Amino acid sequence: MGKALELTDANFQEVISGDKPVLVDFWAEWCGPCQMIAPTIEELAGEYEGKAVIAKLDVDNNPNASMQFGVRSIPTLLIFKNGQVVDKQIGVVPKNVLAQKLEAQI
């Protein structure tokens, strides 16, 4: 089973510029809704292994990427394709909503 990739400001640009769609979960340790959606993110990482990249970015430790994409509330989930934001979800949603957004980019 796959595991969500841990992103940092240092590797962010490299990861989102790949040839697969990338879902990035902008989160923080203290954020209750972030903790609620975390198991869903891990499940998606396993289900989409090889088809898409599922990643997490801790906004407290990596402020540059958060600022670059205007992340003001968390959890914010951005889907990138070819380095560009193609979809966005703010807040906790059911897994099937995120799966549909990913499927649309594969």
C-alpha positions in Angstrom: 0.0 0.0 0.0 1.3 3.5 -0.9 2.0 6.2 1.5 1.5 9.9 0.9 4.7 11.7 -0.1 5.9 14.3 2.4 6.6 17.5 0.5 8.8 20.4 1.6 9.4 23.9 0.1 12.6 22.4 -1.3 11.1 19.5 -3.3 7.7 21.0 -4.0 8.3 22.4 -7.5 10.0 19.2 -8.7 7.2 17.0 -7.5 4.3 19.0 -9.0 6.1 19.3 -12.3 6.1 15.6 -13.0 4.1 13.8 -15.7 1.4 12.5 -13.3 -1.4 14.4 -11.6 -0.4 15.5 -8.1 -2.9 15.9 -5.2 -1.3 18.0 -2.4 -2.9 18.2 1.0 -1.8 21.4 2.8 -2.1 20.6 6.5 -0.8 21.3 10.0 -0.4 19.1 13.1 -2.8 21.3 15.2 -5.6 21.3 12.6 -8.5 19.0 13.6 -10.1 18.8 10.1 -6.6 18.0 8.8 -6.5 15.0 11.1 -9.9 13.9 10.0 -9.0 13.8 6.3 -5.5 12.3 6.8 -6.7 8.6 6.6 -8.5 9.4 3.3 -5.3 10.9 1.9 -3.4 7.7 2.9 -6.0 5.5 1.3 -5.9 7.5 -1.9 -2.1 7.2 -1.9 -2.4 3.4 -2.0 -5.3 3.3 -4.6 -3.6 5.7 -7.0 0.0 4.4 -6.7 1.5 4.5 -10.2 -1.4 6.7 -11.6 -1.1 9.9 -9.5 1.1 11.3 -6.8 -0.6 11.9 -3.4 1.4 14.3 -1.2 1.2 16.3 2.1 2.8 19.6 2.9 3.0 20.8 6.5 2.2 24.5 6.2 3.9 25.4 9.5 7.2 24.0 8.4 7.0 25.0 4.7 5.4 28.5 4.4 6.7 29.3 0.9 4.6 26.8 -1.1 1.5 27.8 1.0 2.1 31.5 0.2 2.8 30.8 -3.5 -0.6 29.2 -4.0 -2.6 31.4 -1.6 -3.5 28.8 0.9 -5.3 30.6 3.7 -7.3 27.9 5.3 -6.5 24.2 5.9 -7.0 21.5 4.9 -6.7 22.8 1.3 -6.2 20.2 -1.3 -4.8 21.3 -4.7 -4.6 19.1 -7.7 -1.7 19.9 -10.1 -1.2 18.7 -13.7 2.0 19.7 -15.5 2.9 22.1 -12.7 -0.4 24.0 -12.9 -3.3 24.0 -10.4 -6.3 22.3 -12.2 -8.6 21.7 -9.2 -9.0 22.8 -5.6 -10.9 21.6 -2.5 -11.0 23.4 0.8 -12.1 21.5 3.9 -13.0 17.9 4.6 -14.9 16.0 1.9 -15.8 12.3 1.4 -13.1 10.2 -0.4 -15.2 9.7 -3.5 -15.2 13.5 -4.1 -11.4 13.6 -4.2 -11.3 10.4 -6.2 -13.6 11.9 -8.9 -11.4 15.0 -9.0 -8.3 12.8 -9.5 -9.9 10.6 -12.1 -10.8 13.7 -14.2 -7.0 14.4 -14.5 -5.7 10.9 -15.2 
